[in-house]
């Protein structure tokens, strides 16, 4: 088959209507541009703070341009929902300028399956492979959406298995392309130091970072921390998306809370200070927090869930059984007492970040998929 001449320099639209993952969108677009693609990021304004400047790609904040309340508010949600259909239909026309359209998120699934562009190959990345607590009809809607696109990208063999075995998707359309390490976070302009009260801490620090959600195992972590009672501090850093009042009230004095959104300019200070990063999740495929930690060469302790074991297999993390507070306490104690083991894990994280999870290799695998789809 003769391929169109445009495929020597393919035109790719990366689409994230709600700007759910600006760090991932940016890293992928930069790497695709560096590999020779012409890339447009089609997204919306990110309401929580600054996002990285477009570097080698175009950014068009075409979705949800009419305001409506603060970040996370009901008013903002209603305003976005009212604009969703017309914005998706306008984008469907604009998609004609791309060779391939790659959606990162589609959240109004029963509607989105009817609103997707019809004249271009479609790729969808399954960041959340399947819903954790599906509402009535949600699994069927998600399956229809996956069947509607030409290819689905997942970040782990675990994720591929779930879509093929549990949802019954055609194995030929599910492609494993790893998540990349967020190395751009290591060189953010105007990086800010730790707050004074945290900078003054002279004990070892275990870091739990990111949005606080039920599936992230925070209650298990606090139970394990109480059992261990180490001569160290646990920092819980991130914006709550659940009620944490009872957890905070029962937490030991050695636990510090930074309960707010932490922007890119602050990220380095937390990861560089941490002696150990812990992700005690009870359910996940892959995690942006994990790939932030890899970029900083942080020693990692992960629950053995989802695709986390695939990262640990690279020598980049230690594993513990999910949901087991005593096992978690034991592993925390072992790693806090063994700086050589933490150094070994940190070296493994740095190797993984520049090797298997480096964005240049990831971009090439995306481009191979795009060229295959555009040539059909």
Wavefront OBJ file of the C-alpha trace (Angstrom):
o trace
v 0.000 0.000 0.000
v 1.297 3.458 -0.903
v 1.388 5.692 2.143
v 0.365 9.355 1.902
v 3.338 11.698 1.685
v 2.085 13.537 4.774
v 3.019 10.526 6.899
v 6.704 11.464 6.656
v 5.690 14.346 8.925
v 2.381 13.156 10.407
v -0.227 15.573 11.726
v -1.456 14.421 15.119
v -4.184 15.885 17.297
v -3.834 14.969 20.974
v -7.225 15.676 22.563
v -7.951 16.080 26.282
v -11.178 18.116 26.460
v -11.253 18.534 30.261
v -7.468 18.935 30.717
v -7.490 15.975 33.078
v -3.808 15.129 32.568
v -1.884 18.238 31.455
v 1.495 16.799 32.495
v 0.948 13.657 30.414
v -0.454 15.633 27.472
v 2.559 17.956 27.504
v 5.158 15.191 27.784
v 3.617 13.181 24.944
v 3.241 16.210 22.663
v 6.830 17.351 23.263
v 8.185 13.884 22.491
v 6.047 13.511 19.351
v 7.201 16.921 18.132
v 10.823 16.014 18.835
v 10.301 12.869 16.745
v 9.140 14.933 13.766
v 5.351 14.961 14.066
v 3.227 18.076 13.739
v 1.188 18.067 16.928
v -1.798 20.065 18.145
v -2.974 19.682 21.715
v -6.731 20.245 21.771
v -7.756 20.879 25.361
v -9.247 23.421 27.783
v -8.002 25.820 30.422
v -6.537 24.033 33.448
v -8.149 25.798 36.428
v -5.761 24.719 39.194
v -2.638 26.565 38.107
v -0.083 27.103 35.331
v 0.680 24.343 32.838
v 3.954 23.808 30.944
v 4.501 26.069 27.941
v 3.929 24.408 24.576
v 7.336 23.282 23.316
v 7.450 22.009 19.731
v 3.684 21.696 19.454
v 0.569 23.895 19.295
v -1.919 24.211 22.143
v -5.523 25.186 21.418
v -7.768 25.598 24.479
v -10.890 25.214 22.367
v -13.113 23.386 24.858
v -15.304 24.945 27.579
v -14.279 28.547 26.917
v -17.203 30.085 28.743
v -16.482 30.319 32.470
v -18.571 29.043 35.288
v -17.343 28.830 38.861
v -14.096 27.833 40.489
v -12.068 24.684 40.035
v -14.045 21.618 41.085
v -17.264 23.532 41.716
v -20.743 22.344 40.754
v -21.211 25.510 38.724
v -18.101 24.791 36.667
v -19.213 21.200 36.110
v -22.622 22.384 34.881
v -21.025 24.950 32.560
v -18.743 22.307 31.035
v -21.596 19.868 30.564
v -23.673 22.521 28.767
v -20.813 23.220 26.356
v -19.711 19.633 25.792
v -21.844 18.644 22.806
v -21.358 21.824 20.737
v -17.628 21.872 21.504
v -17.217 18.225 20.492
v -19.147 18.834 17.272
v -16.993 21.857 16.440
v -13.882 19.819 17.093
v -15.201 17.021 14.851
v -15.012 19.451 11.944
v -11.571 20.731 12.958
v -10.223 17.165 13.146
v -10.121 17.035 9.347
v -6.726 18.793 9.530
v -5.137 15.832 11.350
v -3.921 12.484 10.034
v -4.737 10.774 13.347
v -6.793 11.925 16.342
v -5.638 10.654 19.731
v -8.050 11.188 22.617
v -6.662 11.024 26.138
v -9.997 11.237 27.957
v -13.656 10.967 27.006
v -15.805 11.334 30.078
v -19.390 11.696 28.828
v -19.236 8.252 27.322
v -22.866 7.668 26.283
v -22.703 10.946 24.312
v -19.077 10.851 23.202
v -19.474 7.623 21.249
v -21.767 9.604 18.896
v -19.657 12.786 18.818
v -16.272 11.449 17.732
v -14.736 12.520 14.402
v -15.790 10.250 11.554
v -13.198 10.934 8.885
v -9.920 10.231 10.707
v -8.374 7.245 12.522
v -9.092 7.420 16.234
v -6.910 6.352 19.167
v -8.014 6.422 22.803
v -5.664 6.049 25.767
v -7.309 4.118 28.599
v -5.814 5.991 31.557
v -8.522 4.469 33.759
v -8.867 1.076 32.133
v -12.252 0.276 33.681
v -14.365 2.204 36.204
v -13.681 1.231 39.822
v -17.305 1.454 40.943
v -19.302 1.464 37.701
v -22.701 3.075 37.645
v -25.561 1.318 35.914
v -24.807 1.087 32.203
v -21.311 2.564 32.533
v -19.401 -0.579 31.570
v -21.546 -1.064 28.479
v -21.013 2.589 27.494
v -17.266 2.257 27.975
v -17.164 -0.883 25.867
v -19.101 0.844 23.050
v -16.593 3.694 23.178
v -13.598 1.349 23.001
v -15.222 -0.498 20.094
v -15.902 2.776 18.269
v -12.231 3.855 18.116
v -9.626 2.191 15.912
v -7.043 1.508 18.633
v -6.864 1.621 22.416
v -3.573 2.381 24.188
v -2.992 0.994 27.683
v 0.008 1.572 29.932
v 0.574 -1.999 31.137
v 0.105 -5.648 30.257
v -2.247 -5.753 33.225
v -4.436 -3.113 31.590
v -4.423 -4.956 28.285
v -5.503 -8.142 30.029
v -8.440 -6.426 31.680
v -9.752 -5.002 28.411
v -9.329 -8.263 26.521
v -10.378 -10.717 29.236
v -12.970 -8.753 31.207
v -14.447 -6.492 28.543
v -13.955 -8.805 25.582
v -12.185 -6.319 23.328
v -10.423 -7.547 20.196
v -6.785 -8.133 21.262
v -5.555 -6.731 17.947
v -6.813 -3.236 18.759
v -5.331 -2.987 22.290
v -1.727 -1.720 22.327
v 0.589 -1.547 25.341
v 2.617 1.672 25.262
v 4.120 2.509 28.621
v 3.505 5.680 30.607
v 6.559 7.929 30.588
v 8.518 9.456 33.456
v 7.684 13.150 33.907
v 11.238 14.391 33.514
v 10.035 17.910 32.628
v 9.083 18.318 36.303
v 12.776 18.199 37.222
v 13.433 21.515 35.437
v 10.384 23.712 35.970
v 11.131 27.469 35.712
v 10.677 29.307 38.985
v 10.792 26.178 41.140
v 9.850 26.927 44.737
v 11.481 25.557 47.899
v 9.674 23.734 50.678
v 7.682 25.803 53.163
v 9.885 26.802 56.102
v 8.217 24.423 58.554
v 8.908 21.456 56.269
v 12.403 22.569 55.326
v 13.287 22.535 59.030
v 12.498 18.805 59.419
v 15.691 16.819 60.103
v 14.164 13.319 60.300
v 13.672 10.860 57.431
v 10.584 11.678 55.349
v 8.132 9.276 53.722
v 6.053 11.012 51.050
v 2.488 10.217 49.993
v 1.721 12.598 47.108
v -1.225 13.396 44.842
v -4.987 13.765 44.930
v -6.447 12.049 47.975
v -8.964 9.443 46.786
v -10.407 6.338 48.471
v -8.612 3.811 46.236
v -5.183 5.205 47.128
v -5.015 3.331 50.419
v -4.481 6.286 52.732
v -6.317 4.633 55.636
v -4.145 1.509 55.257
v -1.025 3.690 55.238
v -2.030 5.485 58.436
v -2.823 2.170 60.148
v 0.596 0.872 59.176
v 2.292 4.075 60.304
v 0.652 3.853 63.734
v 1.786 0.237 64.024
v 5.363 1.050 62.987
v 5.817 4.268 65.014
v 9.079 5.146 63.243
v 11.471 7.957 64.116
v 10.480 9.619 60.836
v 7.745 11.810 59.382
v 4.989 10.956 56.946
v 3.997 13.803 54.640
v 0.567 13.539 53.009
v 0.617 16.098 50.224
v -2.277 16.729 47.872
v -5.793 18.025 47.385
v -8.476 15.887 49.072
v -11.156 14.408 46.833
v -12.687 12.574 49.800
v -13.521 13.352 53.408
v -10.249 13.076 55.354
v -11.421 14.672 58.612
v -11.541 11.383 60.547
v -8.165 10.297 59.158
v -6.593 13.592 60.150
v -8.096 13.472 63.639
v -6.689 9.999 64.302
v -3.277 10.491 62.664
v -0.152 10.444 64.857
v 1.772 13.661 65.485
v 4.491 12.473 63.089
v 2.096 12.888 60.135
v 2.046 16.250 58.369
v -0.720 17.278 55.966
v -0.428 19.644 53.006
v -4.069 19.466 51.934
v -4.143 21.512 48.737
v -3.273 21.339 45.080
v 0.513 21.422 44.642
v 1.611 23.046 41.391
v 4.468 21.968 39.138
v 6.751 24.630 40.569
v 6.551 22.953 43.994
v 6.807 19.299 42.999
v 10.591 19.015 42.908
v 11.020 20.246 46.483
v 8.837 17.440 47.858
v 10.270 14.571 45.817
v 13.877 15.670 46.280
v 13.397 15.845 50.065
v 11.665 12.482 50.401
v 13.699 9.521 51.604
v 10.979 7.178 50.384
v 7.814 7.596 48.274
v 4.921 5.274 49.111
v 1.898 4.443 46.932
v -0.250 2.000 48.968
v -3.053 1.912 46.381
v -5.736 -0.749 46.512
v -6.747 -0.375 42.836
v -4.907 1.187 39.889
v -3.420 0.464 36.477
v -0.629 3.061 36.421
v -0.133 6.363 38.219
v 1.183 9.772 37.257
v 2.574 10.132 40.784
v 4.640 6.982 40.242
v 6.108 8.386 37.026
v 6.844 11.689 38.717
v 8.797 9.821 41.399
v 10.738 7.886 38.746
v 11.799 11.151 37.125
v 13.310 12.304 40.421
v 14.988 8.960 41.114
v 12.940 8.469 44.267
v 13.038 5.097 46.047
v 9.528 3.663 45.838
v 7.331 1.337 47.871
v 4.240 0.255 45.912
v 1.255 -1.974 46.478
v 1.312 -4.977 44.186
v -1.720 -3.898 42.151
v -2.364 -3.200 38.480
v 0.724 -2.420 36.466
v 2.835 -1.505 39.509
v 4.533 -4.894 39.481
v 5.777 -4.227 35.942
v 7.597 -1.132 37.221
v 9.015 -3.022 40.206
v 10.299 -5.682 37.799
v 12.629 -3.017 36.370
v 14.308 -2.747 39.765
v 12.630 0.612 40.344
v 10.420 -0.173 43.373
v 9.715 -2.528 46.255
v 6.307 -4.196 46.476
v 3.913 -4.974 49.307
v 0.554 -6.754 49.361
v -2.333 -4.291 48.938
v -4.594 -3.533 51.874
v -2.308 -5.156 54.466
v -1.348 -2.517 57.040
v 1.012 -4.828 58.950
v 2.884 -5.861 55.794
v 3.127 -2.207 54.804
v 4.499 -1.298 58.240
v 7.095 -4.033 57.935
v 8.295 -2.856 54.506
v 8.363 0.787 55.583
v 10.460 -0.143 58.587
v 12.825 -2.275 56.507
v 13.441 0.431 53.914
v 13.786 3.262 56.426
v 16.442 1.231 58.221
v 18.366 0.352 55.039
v 19.820 3.364 53.163
v 21.721 1.055 50.797
v 18.501 -0.597 49.682
v 16.923 2.805 49.146
v 19.948 3.833 47.068
v 19.566 0.675 44.974
v 15.903 1.446 44.334
v 16.732 5.064 43.494
v 19.291 3.921 40.908
v 16.716 1.555 39.439
v 14.208 4.399 39.220
v 16.696 6.582 37.343
v 17.508 3.777 34.887
v 13.826 3.090 34.276
v 13.060 6.784 33.764
v 15.627 7.132 30.984
v 15.159 3.636 29.535
v 11.874 1.760 29.385
v 9.885 4.804 30.505
v 11.738 7.442 28.488
v 9.476 9.569 26.295
v 11.504 9.328 23.079
v 10.982 5.563 22.891
v 7.335 6.013 23.853
v 6.824 8.610 21.106
v 8.303 6.263 18.498
v 5.880 3.525 19.478
v 2.979 5.957 19.184
v 4.196 7.071 15.758
v 4.376 3.464 14.563
v 0.752 3.028 15.593
v -0.337 6.314 13.994
v 1.355 5.443 10.674
v -0.237 2.030 10.632
v -3.687 3.497 11.192
v -3.293 6.353 8.713
v -2.070 3.985 5.987
v -5.107 1.707 6.179
l 1 2 3 4 5 6 7 8 9 10 11 12 13 14 15 16 17 18 19 20 21 22 23 24 25 26 27 28 29 30 31 32 33 34 35 36 37 38 39 40 41 42 43 44 45 46 47 48 49 50 51 52 53 54 55 56 57 58 59 60 61 62 63 64 65 66 67 68 69 70 71 72 73 74 75 76 77 78 79 80 81 82 83 84 85 86 87 88 89 90 91 92 93 94 95 96 97 98 99 100 101 102 103 104 105 106 107 108 109 110 111 112 113 114 115 116 117 118 119 120 121 122 123 124 125 126 127 128 129 130 131 132 133 134 135 136 137 138 139 140 141 142 143 144 145 146 147 148 149 150 151 152 153 154 155 156 157 158 159 160 161 162 163 164 165 166 167 168 169 170 171 172 173 174 175 176 177 178 179 180 181 182 183 184 185 186 187 188 189 190 191 192 193 194 195 196 197 198 199 200 201 202 203 204 205 206 207 208 209 210 211 212 213 214 215 216 217 218 219 220 221 222 223 224 225 226 227 228 229 230 231 232 233 234 235 236 237 238 239 240 241 242 243 244 245 246 247 248 249 250 251 252 253 254 255 256 257 258 259 260 261 262 263 264 265 266 267 268 269 270 271 272 273 274 275 276 277 278 279 280 281 282 283 284 285 286 287 288 289 290 291 292 293 294 295 296 297 298 299 300 301 302 303 304 305 306 307 308 309 310 311 312 313 314 315 316 317 318 319 320 321 322 323 324 325 326 327 328 329 330 331 332 333 334 335 336 337 338 339 340 341 342 343 344 345 346 347 348 349 350 351 352 353 354 355 356 357 358 359 360 361 362 363 364 365 366 367 368 369 370 371 372 373 374 375 376
